[in-house]
Structures are given as structure tokens and as C-alpha cells.
Amino acid sequence: MTDAIGLQALEHALNALTTRVSSLREARSAYPADPRSTLDAALAELDTAGELLEASLRELRRAPRRSGERESGSQRELKLLRQVFRTFPVPVVVLDGSGVVRRISAETSRMLGSPAGYLIGRSFPLFVDVSRRAAFRSHLTAVQRGGETATFQTRLSHQGRAHTVQLAVIRLTMPGEPQAMTAVVILPLETQVSTAPAGPVARSDASLMLASARRQELLARMTRLLLDEESLRQPVTVTRAARLLAAETADWVIADVVRDGMPRRATVLGPSDKPVTELVRVVEGLNPLTAPAVAHVLTGGSGVVHEMLEDDTLLGSVPGGPPLLRVMGAASVLIVPIQGEAGALGALTLVRLRDREPFTLADLGLMEEIGVHLGLALRARRNFQTRFQAAEALRTSVVPRALPDIPGFEAAAVYHAGSSSVGAEFYDAFPVRDGWGFALGGAVGKSEEAAAVTAMVRNGLRVLSVWESEPAEALRKMNQALTAQNSGMFVMAAAGFVRGRKIRLASAGHHPAALLQPDGGVRFTAGGGVPLGIDPEAEMFGEEITLTRGQTLVFYSDGLVASQNEQGEPYGEDRLADVLARSVAQAPATVVKAIEDDRNAFSGGRVWDEVVILALRAV
């Protein structure tokens, strides 16, 4: 069938081809165990389809339309021939000299899963398996130059669909076209028979709404992940975000973060169902700036999406080898910046393979939003770490690294910062003239200012104790200094000087200390007084006690006795006395642990205000 044929004969031949192709599909579905005979017949029909296509084009050349001429029988035949092409039962694509799709049959649109309007203007080699893409381009060029028909077996991939196909590549000379065209007739060898009606495939409103809902769900999950406290405390923000994206929307996820002005590879995640461990290590070792697309996004500050990958050098090459995207088997790439206030803080690169739908502009918009959120999370973490380091510095300024050895005594202490990252309670032990001193207390409040005032009182008492022989006098001068600051803060404090077995105690609004007797009896010291920072003329209350062997003196903060259970009942000093009575003859560390465990059991482990316990036992 090399000459032009009449329109009626062409229609008859086309109808017969349609019937035979339908029968072959039914045979392949009914007898999947015997594909050989069906395949041989299908290849024969492929030749027939090519001949019919050539005959159709000859008919088109016989009926050119003249400018300004009324539609005649020839023009009607031309329209009919175009309709014949669109309804051809075998997938057919017409390419221009550069391999770009110019015309496409409805059967091709159905097979690839996209409407003709989306596919026209695309480079057809992009649908071909990346490993055979170069070979297909060579076959295409040979057909365009020599005119001989070529057959080629490969895989076509698009919209998450993959088909093993036999291609017949035929050179065409089409009316009205200044250059030779090429027809590609496609015979699917491994594909499912679709029950969808012929015609362009468009996504329904319900499908589009579902895709939009999934994108919003991913954004919500990412936001919750980035706001999690663990993401702020630990350097896991980027890694956790990459894992979520790898699980939900990409086969490969590469995260690069700018540190000290240079982008560095932070995370590389490959397909979990493929043996890519060695390739992951190679990608981890690459400099992000060797990937042209990543460098462009980092400097330009805006994202890019390559729905159908034309340039497989976008992410650079394997050292001494082929392009990285080719090794990955990539079909679609999306790169967005991790946005900072003064430029990109990094970049996220997502790659999808050929068996998945390509990234779209909607995906780009979603990922750019995620890049903004991730940038905010990184800045929040840096601010959090700065504040945390400052808080840690303040905390170490109010709590000693270890208690010193006090001759004739054993000492132990426990400190819990509570719900605030910056504690306002302190305890300390230090040498004084002819003995040892200790102090504890806390400012009212939870702010950094409260912690700073607490640190000032702790260090001030250390300095004053060098000259003062009485703890009450040291507290009095500390009160005058704090009042002069006019900070509005006041501090409850207790201090004691140990000389031999005698302990001189002083209190400025602090809870009284508990004295545990060897016989299990518990009594409380006087305590009380006016907190520091209220009245510059306030007198500090003081008393002296002598500890005998086996007696234990226990100091505690308001956060201990004010702890509440689920019913809102306070822990209180009576419960504390009960615990102490059960701790007769125990070492200070054991006593402190017993109080801590009982408080935790009472309050369900919740610590709202700082808890300080200091125990001193005569030995």
C-alpha cells in the first residue's frame, strides 16, 4: 500500500485495522500464558498501521486548501482525514525535525495519560527510557536523513505509567510543512488494557481536589514536625523534614544547608526499596556547588521544576562518570530554596523516577512554602540555641558543679529547673573565715532577669562572706545592694555558716529548714523574715543550732512544698516531715533521693517551679 488510495478504501482499511487490534487485545488478555503468537500478529499490524498512515498523508497532499477558497469536497475530505488520524486505533505521534511532538492521536493521549494539549510541544525523547534515549535520538536522525523506516524497542514513561513498546519510526513529507516530519507508531508490548473511553484524558474535579487536599495535609504535617520541641532542641530539623518528604512525595531527597557562608550537604535519602546505598554515599560526598541547578537556586532565591527532564546534568556528575540524574534514573526534578531573611539558608532537591507522576507547578508552590517554613524553623532553632546557651550560662552561675567536702559533715543536693529553661533558684556552698558557708534561695519570677538577680545574690553572698562573720549581716548588706538596684525583684534566701558543730542560720523570707533527729523526730527551724529587695532597713532573722552526730539539716525551695497533685492539693511540709521520718540514719544523698521520689509520685512527675533540696548531715 505505497500509493495514495481513495478515501472510501482508506476508511474501510482503517475500520478493519481497528477490529483486528481490538481482537488482539482481547486475545492477549484471555491467553496471557501464550503471548508469542499475539506479539507476532501485533508486529504485523504495526507495519499495516504504518502503511495506512503513509496512505493517509498522500491523501492529505492531494487536497491542499487554497487561501480564500470556499470549503469544497476536498476540504471536507481533509477534515475527515484529520479525524481519521485522531481516532487511529494504534498510538501515533508526529514529530518535527527536532523531535518535538506536533500532532498526537487520541490513542497516544490515552496511553500516556495526558491530554493532547499538554503533550504537544514536548520533546518526545523525554518519554523514552533514559538508558535508551541517546540511541533513540540516533535512530530518529537516521530516519530523517535516509528515509528508511526503523523499529526500536524501549520503555515509555509518563504520569506514573510505564509501557514496554515497539516503535516504528517513519519519515513523512506533510503538506504545508517546510521541513520533513517523522511519524512514530507505538505498539505496546506490556501494558494493561484500559477500559477508559477514547479521547483526551483530563483529571476530574474530584481528583484535583484530592491532590490539593494531600498537598495541604503534607504542609500541615511538615509544620507540626518543625514546631516540635525536639526539632528546636536538637540539630535534626532538616533531617526530619527530608524523611517526611522522602516518605510522601519523592524518590530522592537531597538537603543542602549553608554553614559559615558555604553550602554543605546535610542529608541524602534514596529509594528505600532499591539498592542505592553506595550511590547515596557518593551523593553525600559531592559539593552542592557542582550541581548547576542547586547553585542557581541558592544564588537566585527562587525554586525551579523540571516536569520532564531534558538536561540530566542539572545535579552534576558522578566523579569520573555519567550525569548523576542519569544514574538515579530520574524523570522529574524539583529544587527550592530554604528561605532566610538575607538569602537562602540552603536548598531542597527532590527527584522522582520514571514510574511516578512528574512534579507540577502545584508541587513547586507547595515545596516553596515548605522551604519558607523550614527556613523559619532553622532561624527559630538558632535563636533557641542562643537563648539556651545564655540560659545554660545563667544556670551554671546559680548552681555549683559539685558540693565541696565540709569537714565533719556529709552534703547532697538536687536541682530541677521546672518548666522554665532559665531557673531563678540557687544553692551554693563555699569557704568562709574559720569555716564553711552555704546559701540557697530564689527570685520571684521565671524570666532571664529573675535568673540574673538570683546569680547576683549568690555571688554577692560569696563575696560578703569573706568579710562578714555572721550570715545575717551578709544577708542584710545584700538586701541593701539589691534594694538600691530598684529592679522590682525580691529574693527569698537562707544562709548558714558552719564552724565546728555549730551552724549560724539566717533567713530572709525563706522556708524554715527541717532538722531530722536520729530517733526519727522532725522539727523545723524558725525561718521567716523579710525577703531581700523590699525594705532597705529590714533586719534579717537569725538563730544558732548545734548538730550532733546523725542529725540532718534539710533546706528546700518553695517549689517543693508548693508542688500539686492532680486534685490541686499542695505537697506541703507535713508530707515532707513524713518522708524525713522514714529516712532516719540515711546518708544525705539517700534522703534527698527519697524526697525527690515522693514528690514525683505525688505530682505525677510534673515540675512547674524550681525544686531545690540541700541536705547536711553531721558525721
C-alpha positions as CSV (number, residue, x, y, z in Angstrom):
1,M,0.0,0.0,0.0
2,T,2.5,2.6,-1.2
3,D,0.3,4.7,-3.5
4,A,-2.4,7.0,-2.4
5,I,-5.8,5.3,-2.1
6,G,-9.3,6.6,-2.2
7,L,-10.9,7.9,0.9
8,Q,-13.6,5.2,0.9
9,A,-10.9,2.4,0.7
10,L,-8.9,4.1,3.5
11,E,-11.9,4.2,5.8
12,H,-12.6,0.5,5.1
13,A,-8.9,-0.4,5.8
14,L,-8.9,1.7,9.0
15,N,-12.1,0.0,10.3
16,A,-10.6,-3.4,9.6
17,L,-7.4,-2.5,11.4
18,T,-9.4,-1.3,14.4
19,T,-11.3,-4.6,14.6
20,R,-8.1,-6.6,14.4
21,V,-6.3,-4.6,17.0
22,S,-9.3,-5.0,19.4
23,S,-9.2,-8.8,18.8
24,L,-5.5,-8.9,19.6
25,R,-6.0,-7.1,22.8
26,E,-8.8,-9.5,23.8
27,A,-6.6,-12.5,22.9
28,R,-3.7,-11.2,25.0
29,S,-5.9,-10.6,28.0
30,A,-7.6,-14.0,27.6
31,Y,-4.4,-16.0,27.0
32,P,-1.6,-14.3,28.9
33,A,0.4,-17.5,29.0
34,D,0.8,-17.6,25.2
35,P,2.0,-14.1,24.2
36,R,4.2,-15.1,21.3
37,S,1.6,-15.6,18.6
38,T,-0.2,-12.4,19.7
39,L,3.0,-10.5,19.6
40,D,3.9,-11.7,16.1
41,A,0.5,-10.7,14.8
42,A,0.7,-7.3,16.6
43,L,4.0,-6.6,14.9
44,A,2.4,-7.3,11.5
45,E,-0.4,-4.9,12.3
46,L,2.2,-2.3,13.2
47,D,3.5,-2.5,9.7
48,T,-0.1,-2.2,8.4
49,A,-0.6,0.9,10.6
50,G,2.5,2.5,9.2
51,E,1.3,1.9,5.6
52,L,-2.1,3.3,6.4
53,L,-0.5,6.4,7.9
54,E,1.5,6.9,4.7
55,A,-1.6,6.5,2.5
56,S,-3.5,9.0,4.7
57,L,-0.7,11.5,4.2
58,R,-0.7,11.0,0.5
59,E,-4.5,11.8,0.5
60,L,-3.7,14.9,2.5
61,R,-1.2,16.1,-0.1
62,R,-3.8,15.6,-2.8
63,A,-6.2,18.0,-1.2
64,P,-4.4,21.3,-0.3
65,R,-6.7,24.1,0.7
66,R,-6.3,27.4,-1.2
67,S,-6.5,30.7,0.6
68,G,-9.9,32.3,0.5
69,E,-11.5,29.3,-1.2
70,R,-14.9,28.1,0.0
71,E,-14.9,24.7,1.6
72,S,-15.2,22.1,-1.1
73,G,-15.4,18.3,-1.1
74,S,-11.6,18.2,-0.9
75,Q,-11.5,20.3,2.2
76,R,-14.2,18.1,3.8
77,E,-12.1,15.1,3.0
78,L,-9.1,16.9,4.5
79,K,-11.1,17.4,7.8
80,L,-12.2,13.8,7.7
81,L,-8.6,12.6,7.2
82,R,-7.5,14.6,10.2
83,Q,-10.3,13.0,12.2
84,V,-9.1,9.6,11.0
85,F,-5.7,10.4,12.4
86,R,-7.1,11.4,15.8
87,T,-9.1,8.2,16.1
88,F,-6.3,5.9,14.8
89,P,-6.6,2.7,16.9
90,V,-2.8,2.4,17.3
91,P,-0.9,5.2,19.2
92,V,0.7,7.6,16.6
93,V,2.8,10.7,17.2
94,V,4.1,13.1,14.6
95,L,7.4,14.9,15.3
96,D,9.1,17.8,13.8
97,G,12.8,17.8,12.8
98,S,14.0,18.3,16.4
99,G,11.9,15.5,17.8
100,V,9.2,17.8,19.3
101,V,5.6,16.5,19.3
102,R,3.4,18.3,16.7
103,R,0.4,16.0,16.4
104,I,-0.8,13.2,18.5
105,S,-3.6,10.7,18.2
106,A,-6.2,10.2,20.9
107,E,-5.0,6.6,21.5
108,T,-1.5,8.0,22.3
109,S,-3.1,10.5,24.7
110,R,-5.0,7.7,26.4
111,M,-1.9,5.6,26.8
112,L,0.4,8.3,28.2
113,G,-2.3,9.6,30.5
114,S,-2.3,13.3,29.4
115,P,-4.4,15.4,27.1
116,A,-3.1,16.2,23.7
117,G,-2.8,19.9,24.5
118,Y,-0.3,19.0,27.3
119,L,1.8,16.7,25.2
120,I,2.1,18.8,22.0
121,G,5.2,20.9,22.2
122,R,7.1,18.4,24.3
123,S,10.3,16.7,23.3
124,F,9.3,13.1,22.5
125,P,12.7,11.6,23.6
126,L,11.9,12.7,27.1
127,F,9.2,9.9,27.2
128,V,11.8,7.3,26.2
129,D,13.7,5.3,28.9
130,V,16.7,7.3,29.9
131,S,19.1,4.4,29.2
132,R,17.9,4.2,25.6
133,R,17.3,7.9,25.0
134,A,20.6,8.6,23.2
135,A,20.0,5.5,20.9
136,F,16.5,6.7,20.0
137,R,17.8,10.1,19.0
138,S,20.3,8.4,16.7
139,H,17.6,6.3,15.1
140,L,15.4,9.4,14.7
141,T,18.2,11.3,13.0
142,A,19.0,8.4,10.7
143,V,15.3,8.1,9.6
144,Q,15.1,11.8,9.0
145,R,18.2,11.8,6.7
146,G,17.9,8.4,5.0
147,G,14.2,7.9,4.8
148,E,14.3,4.2,5.8
149,T,11.8,3.1,8.4
150,A,13.4,2.0,11.7
151,T,12.0,-0.2,14.5
152,F,13.1,0.4,18.1
153,Q,12.1,-1.3,21.4
154,T,12.1,0.7,24.6
155,R,10.0,1.8,27.6
156,L,7.9,4.9,27.5
157,S,7.2,6.6,30.9
158,H,4.8,9.4,31.8
159,Q,2.4,10.4,34.6
160,G,3.5,7.4,36.6
161,R,2.7,5.0,33.8
162,A,5.4,2.8,32.1
163,H,4.9,0.8,28.9
164,T,7.3,-1.5,27.1
165,V,6.7,-0.7,23.5
166,Q,7.9,-1.3,19.9
167,L,8.3,1.9,17.9
168,A,8.2,2.2,14.2
169,V,9.8,5.5,13.0
170,I,8.8,6.7,9.6
171,R,9.8,9.9,7.7
172,L,6.9,12.0,6.4
173,T,6.5,14.8,3.9
174,M,3.5,16.7,5.1
175,P,1.6,19.4,3.1
176,G,2.0,22.9,4.5
177,E,5.2,22.0,6.4
178,P,8.5,23.5,5.4
179,Q,10.5,20.6,6.7
180,A,10.2,16.8,6.8
181,M,8.3,15.3,9.7
182,T,8.6,12.0,11.4
183,A,5.8,9.6,12.4
184,V,6.3,7.3,15.4
185,V,3.8,4.4,15.5
186,I,3.7,2.8,19.0
187,L,2.9,-0.8,19.7
188,P,2.6,-1.5,23.5
189,L,4.1,-4.9,24.3
190,E,3.5,-4.8,28.0
191,T,0.5,-2.7,29.2
192,Q,-2.9,-3.1,30.7
193,V,-6.0,-2.9,28.5
194,S,-7.7,0.3,29.5
195,T,-11.5,0.5,29.9
196,A,-11.5,4.2,29.7
197,P,-13.2,5.8,26.7
198,A,-11.2,7.1,23.9
199,G,-10.3,10.7,23.9
200,P,-8.1,13.2,25.8
201,V,-7.5,12.2,29.4
202,A,-8.2,15.0,31.8
203,R,-8.2,14.9,35.6
204,S,-11.6,15.2,37.2
205,D,-12.5,18.0,39.7
206,A,-12.6,15.3,42.4
207,S,-9.1,14.1,41.5
208,L,-7.8,17.7,41.5
209,M,-9.4,18.4,44.9
210,L,-7.9,15.2,46.3
211,A,-4.5,16.1,45.1
212,S,-4.8,19.6,46.6
213,A,-6.0,18.1,49.9
214,R,-3.0,15.8,50.0
215,R,-0.7,18.8,49.5
216,Q,-2.3,20.7,52.3
217,E,-2.0,17.6,54.6
218,L,1.7,17.3,53.8
219,L,2.2,21.0,54.6
220,A,0.3,20.6,57.9
221,R,2.4,17.6,58.9
222,M,5.6,19.4,58.0
223,T,4.5,22.4,60.1
224,R,3.8,20.2,63.1
225,L,7.1,18.4,62.7
226,L,9.0,21.7,62.5
227,L,7.3,23.1,65.6
228,D,8.0,20.0,67.7
229,E,10.3,20.8,70.7
230,E,12.7,18.1,69.7
231,S,13.4,19.9,66.4
232,L,14.3,23.0,68.3
233,R,16.5,21.3,70.9
234,Q,18.4,19.0,68.6
235,P,20.1,19.5,65.1
236,V,17.5,17.3,63.4
237,T,15.3,19.8,61.7
238,V,16.5,19.3,58.2
239,T,16.9,15.5,58.5
240,R,13.3,15.0,59.9
241,A,11.9,17.2,57.1
242,A,13.8,15.3,54.5
243,R,12.5,12.0,55.8
244,L,8.9,13.2,55.7
245,L,9.3,14.3,52.0
246,A,11.0,11.0,51.1
247,A,8.2,9.1,52.6
248,E,5.4,11.2,51.0
249,T,6.4,12.8,47.7
250,A,9.8,11.9,46.3
251,D,12.2,9.0,45.5
252,W,15.3,11.0,46.2
253,V,15.6,13.9,48.7
254,I,18.8,15.9,49.0
255,A,19.1,18.7,51.6
256,D,21.9,21.3,51.5
257,V,22.4,23.8,54.3
258,V,24.6,27.0,54.2
259,R,27.1,27.0,57.1
260,D,29.8,29.6,57.5
261,G,28.8,31.0,54.1
262,M,29.3,27.8,52.2
263,P,26.6,25.2,51.2
264,R,27.2,21.8,52.7
265,R,25.4,18.6,52.1
266,A,23.2,17.8,55.1
267,T,21.0,14.8,54.2
268,V,20.7,12.4,51.3
269,L,17.8,9.9,51.2
270,G,17.3,7.4,48.3
271,P,14.5,5.0,47.4
272,S,14.1,2.6,50.3
273,D,13.1,-0.3,48.0
274,K,16.2,-0.1,45.8
275,P,19.9,-1.0,46.5
276,V,21.3,2.6,46.3
277,T,23.4,2.7,49.5
278,E,26.7,3.2,47.6
279,L,25.1,5.9,45.4
280,V,23.8,7.6,48.5
281,R,27.4,7.8,49.8
282,V,28.6,9.2,46.5
283,V,25.9,11.9,46.6
284,E,26.7,12.8,50.2
285,G,30.3,13.4,49.2
286,L,29.5,15.8,46.4
287,N,29.9,19.6,46.7
288,P,26.5,21.2,46.3
289,L,28.0,23.9,44.1
290,T,29.0,21.3,41.5
291,A,25.2,20.9,40.8
292,P,24.4,23.8,38.4
293,A,20.7,23.8,39.3
294,V,21.3,23.8,43.0
295,A,23.8,26.7,42.7
296,H,21.3,28.6,40.6
297,V,18.6,28.2,43.3
298,L,20.9,29.2,46.1
299,T,22.0,32.4,44.3
300,G,18.7,33.2,42.7
301,G,16.5,32.5,45.7
302,S,13.6,31.0,43.7
303,G,12.6,27.4,43.0
304,V,12.6,25.5,39.7
305,V,10.7,22.5,38.5
306,H,11.6,20.3,35.6
307,E,8.4,18.3,34.9
308,M,10.1,16.3,32.1
309,L,13.8,16.1,32.5
310,E,15.7,17.3,29.4
311,D,19.1,18.1,30.9
312,D,20.4,15.2,33.0
313,T,23.5,17.3,34.1
314,L,21.4,19.6,36.4
315,L,22.8,17.9,39.5
316,G,26.3,17.4,38.1
317,S,28.0,14.1,37.5
318,V,29.3,11.1,39.4
319,P,33.1,11.6,39.9
320,G,34.7,10.5,36.7
321,G,31.3,9.1,35.5
322,P,28.0,9.9,33.9
323,P,25.5,12.6,35.0
324,L,24.1,11.9,38.4
325,L,20.4,12.2,37.3
326,R,21.1,9.5,34.7
327,V,22.5,7.1,37.3
328,M,19.5,7.8,39.5
329,G,17.1,7.1,36.7
330,A,15.4,10.5,37.2
331,A,12.5,11.7,35.2
332,S,11.4,14.8,37.1
333,V,13.3,17.2,39.4
334,L,12.2,20.0,41.7
335,I,14.5,22.3,43.7
336,V,13.5,25.0,46.1
337,P,15.5,27.3,48.5
338,I,15.3,27.1,52.2
339,Q,14.4,30.8,52.7
340,G,16.3,33.0,55.1
341,E,15.9,36.7,55.9
342,A,19.0,37.7,53.9
343,G,19.2,34.9,51.4
344,A,18.9,31.2,51.0
345,L,19.8,29.1,54.1
346,G,20.0,26.1,51.9
347,A,18.2,24.1,49.2
348,L,15.9,21.1,49.0
349,T,16.2,18.9,45.9
350,L,13.5,16.3,45.1
351,V,13.8,13.7,42.4
352,R,11.1,11.4,41.1
353,L,11.8,8.3,38.9
354,R,10.0,7.3,35.7
355,D,7.4,5.2,37.4
356,R,5.8,8.1,39.2
357,E,3.9,11.2,38.1
358,P,6.2,14.1,37.4
359,F,6.3,17.2,39.6
360,T,4.0,20.0,38.6
361,L,3.8,23.7,39.2
362,A,1.4,22.9,42.1
363,D,4.1,20.8,43.7
364,L,6.6,23.7,43.2
365,G,4.3,26.1,45.0
366,L,3.9,23.6,47.9
367,M,7.6,23.0,48.2
368,E,8.4,26.7,48.1
369,E,6.1,27.2,51.0
370,I,7.8,24.3,52.9
371,G,11.1,25.9,52.1
372,V,9.8,29.1,53.8
373,H,8.6,27.1,56.9
374,L,11.9,25.2,57.1
375,G,13.8,28.5,56.9
376,L,11.7,29.8,59.8
377,A,12.3,26.7,61.8
378,L,16.1,26.9,61.3
379,R,16.2,30.5,62.4
380,A,14.0,29.6,65.4
381,R,16.3,26.8,66.3
382,R,19.4,29.1,66.1
383,N,17.6,31.7,68.3
384,F,16.5,28.9,70.6
385,Q,20.1,27.6,70.9
386,T,21.4,31.1,71.5
387,R,18.9,31.6,74.3
388,F,19.5,28.1,75.6
389,Q,23.3,28.8,75.8
390,A,22.6,32.0,77.6
391,A,20.2,30.1,79.9
392,E,22.8,27.4,80.5
393,A,25.3,30.1,81.4
394,L,22.9,31.6,83.8
395,R,22.0,28.2,85.3
396,T,25.6,27.3,85.9
397,S,26.0,30.7,87.6
398,V,23.4,29.8,90.2
399,V,24.2,26.1,90.8
400,P,27.7,24.7,91.7
401,R,29.2,22.0,89.6
402,A,29.8,19.9,92.8
403,L,29.5,20.4,96.6
404,P,32.8,20.8,98.4
405,D,33.8,18.5,101.2
406,I,32.9,20.1,104.6
407,P,34.9,18.6,107.4
408,G,32.6,16.7,109.9
409,F,29.6,16.7,107.5
410,E,28.2,15.0,104.5
411,A,26.2,17.1,102.0
412,A,24.0,16.4,99.0
413,A,21.7,18.4,96.8
414,V,19.3,18.2,93.9
415,Y,18.1,20.9,91.5
416,H,15.2,20.8,88.9
417,A,14.7,23.9,86.7
418,G,11.0,23.2,86.3
419,S,9.0,24.4,83.3
420,S,11.4,27.3,82.7
421,S,14.6,26.9,80.7
422,V,16.1,29.6,83.0
423,G,15.9,28.8,86.7
424,A,15.5,31.5,89.3
425,E,16.6,29.3,92.3
426,F,20.1,28.8,93.5
427,Y,22.1,26.9,96.1
428,D,25.8,27.1,97.0
429,A,28.5,26.0,99.4
430,F,31.7,27.9,99.9
431,P,34.6,28.6,102.3
432,V,34.3,31.4,104.9
433,R,36.5,32.7,107.6
434,D,37.2,29.9,110.0
435,G,34.7,27.5,108.4
436,W,32.2,26.9,105.6
437,G,29.2,28.7,104.3
438,F,26.1,27.7,102.4
439,A,23.2,29.5,100.9
440,L,20.0,28.9,98.9
441,G,17.0,30.8,97.6
442,G,15.4,32.3,94.6
443,A,13.9,35.4,93.0
444,V,10.2,35.6,92.4
445,G,9.7,35.1,88.6
446,K,10.9,32.9,85.8
447,S,12.5,35.4,83.4
448,E,16.1,35.9,82.4
449,E,16.0,39.0,84.7
450,A,15.0,36.9,87.6
451,A,17.8,34.4,86.9
452,A,20.3,37.3,86.7
453,V,19.2,38.7,90.0
454,T,19.5,35.2,91.6
455,A,23.0,34.9,90.2
456,M,23.9,38.4,91.6
457,V,22.6,37.3,95.1
458,R,24.5,34.1,95.1
459,N,27.8,35.7,94.0
460,G,27.2,38.6,96.3
461,L,26.8,36.4,99.4
462,R,30.1,34.6,98.4
463,V,31.9,38.0,98.4
464,L,30.3,39.4,101.5
465,S,31.0,36.2,103.5
466,V,34.7,36.9,103.1
467,W,34.4,39.8,105.5
468,E,31.3,39.1,107.5
469,S,31.3,36.6,110.4
470,E,27.5,36.4,110.6
471,P,25.2,35.2,107.8
472,A,22.5,37.6,108.9
473,E,24.9,40.5,108.3
474,A,25.8,39.2,104.9
475,L,22.1,39.0,104.0
476,R,21.5,42.5,105.4
477,K,24.1,44.1,103.1
478,M,22.9,42.0,100.2
479,N,19.4,43.4,100.8
480,Q,20.7,47.0,100.8
481,A,22.5,46.4,97.5
482,L,19.5,44.7,95.9
483,T,17.1,47.5,97.0
484,A,19.5,50.1,95.6
485,Q,19.2,48.4,92.2
486,N,15.5,49.2,92.2
487,S,14.8,46.3,89.9
488,G,11.4,45.5,91.4
489,M,12.6,41.9,92.1
490,F,12.7,40.4,95.6
491,V,14.6,37.3,96.7
492,M,13.8,34.7,99.4
493,A,17.1,33.4,100.8
494,A,18.6,31.4,103.6
495,A,22.3,31.3,104.6
496,G,24.4,29.5,107.2
497,F,27.9,29.5,108.4
498,V,29.4,26.2,109.8
499,R,32.1,26.3,112.4
500,G,32.7,23.0,114.1
501,R,29.3,21.5,115.0
502,K,27.7,24.9,115.3
503,I,25.7,26.4,112.5
504,R,24.6,30.0,112.4
505,L,21.5,30.4,110.3
506,A,19.8,33.5,108.8
507,S,16.6,33.8,106.8
508,A,15.2,36.4,104.5
509,G,11.6,35.3,103.9
510,H,12.7,31.7,103.2
511,H,11.1,28.4,104.3
512,P,12.4,27.1,107.6
513,A,14.9,24.2,107.5
514,A,13.9,20.8,108.7
515,L,16.0,19.1,111.4
516,L,15.9,15.3,111.3
517,Q,16.7,13.6,114.6
518,P,18.3,10.1,114.9
519,D,15.2,8.9,116.7
520,G,13.0,9.8,113.7
521,G,11.7,13.1,115.1
522,V,11.5,16.1,112.8
523,R,11.4,19.7,113.8
524,F,11.6,22.9,111.8
525,T,13.8,25.9,112.5
526,A,12.4,29.4,112.8
527,G,12.9,30.7,109.2
528,G,10.8,33.6,108.0
529,G,11.9,37.2,107.8
530,V,11.5,39.8,105.1
531,P,12.7,38.8,101.5
532,L,15.6,40.7,100.1
533,G,14.9,43.7,97.9
534,I,11.8,45.0,99.6
535,D,12.9,47.2,102.6
536,P,16.5,48.5,102.8
537,E,16.2,48.7,106.6
538,A,14.8,45.2,107.1
539,E,16.5,43.1,109.8
540,M,17.5,39.6,109.0
541,F,16.3,36.8,111.3
542,G,19.0,34.5,112.7
543,E,19.5,31.6,115.1
544,E,22.2,29.1,116.1
545,I,21.9,25.3,116.3
546,T,24.3,22.6,117.1
547,L,24.2,19.4,115.2
548,T,25.1,16.2,117.0
549,R,26.3,13.0,115.2
550,G,23.5,11.6,113.0
551,Q,21.4,14.7,112.8
552,T,20.5,16.0,109.3
553,L,19.5,19.6,108.4
554,V,17.4,19.8,105.2
555,F,16.8,23.0,103.2
556,Y,14.2,23.2,100.4
557,S,12.7,25.6,98.0
558,D,9.1,26.8,97.7
559,G,8.8,24.7,94.5
560,L,9.0,21.5,96.6
561,V,6.3,22.2,99.2
562,A,4.1,24.1,96.6
563,S,4.0,21.1,94.1
564,Q,0.5,20.0,93.5
565,N,-1.2,16.7,92.6
566,E,-4.0,16.2,90.1
567,Q,-6.6,17.4,92.6
568,G,-4.6,20.7,93.2
569,E,-3.5,19.7,96.7
570,P,0.0,21.1,97.7
571,Y,2.8,18.7,98.8
572,G,3.3,20.7,102.0
573,E,5.7,20.5,104.9
574,D,3.7,17.8,106.8
575,R,4.2,15.3,103.9
576,L,7.9,16.3,103.8
577,A,8.2,15.6,107.6
578,D,6.7,12.1,107.0
579,V,9.3,11.3,104.3
580,L,12.1,12.6,106.6
581,A,10.9,10.5,109.5
582,R,11.2,7.4,107.3
583,S,14.8,8.4,106.4
584,V,16.4,8.0,109.8
585,A,20.2,7.3,109.8
586,Q,20.3,7.6,106.0
587,A,23.0,9.4,104.1
588,P,22.2,12.9,102.7
589,A,22.1,11.6,99.1
590,T,19.6,8.9,100.1
591,V,17.5,11.5,102.0
592,V,17.5,13.8,99.0
593,K,16.5,11.0,96.7
594,A,13.7,9.8,98.9
595,I,12.2,13.3,99.0
596,E,12.6,13.6,95.2
597,D,10.9,10.3,94.5
598,D,8.0,11.0,96.9
599,R,7.4,14.4,95.3
600,N,7.4,12.9,91.8
601,A,4.9,10.2,92.9
602,F,2.7,12.8,94.5
603,S,2.7,15.2,91.5
604,G,2.8,12.7,88.7
605,G,6.3,13.7,87.7
606,R,5.3,17.3,86.9
607,V,7.8,20.0,87.8
608,W,6.4,23.5,87.3
609,D,8.5,25.6,89.7
610,E,12.2,25.1,90.5
611,V,12.8,22.4,93.1
612,V,16.0,22.7,95.3
613,I,16.8,20.3,98.2
614,L,20.0,20.6,100.2
615,A,20.8,18.2,103.0
616,L,23.7,18.5,105.5
617,R,24.4,15.6,108.0
618,A,26.8,15.6,110.9
619,V,29.1,12.5,111.0
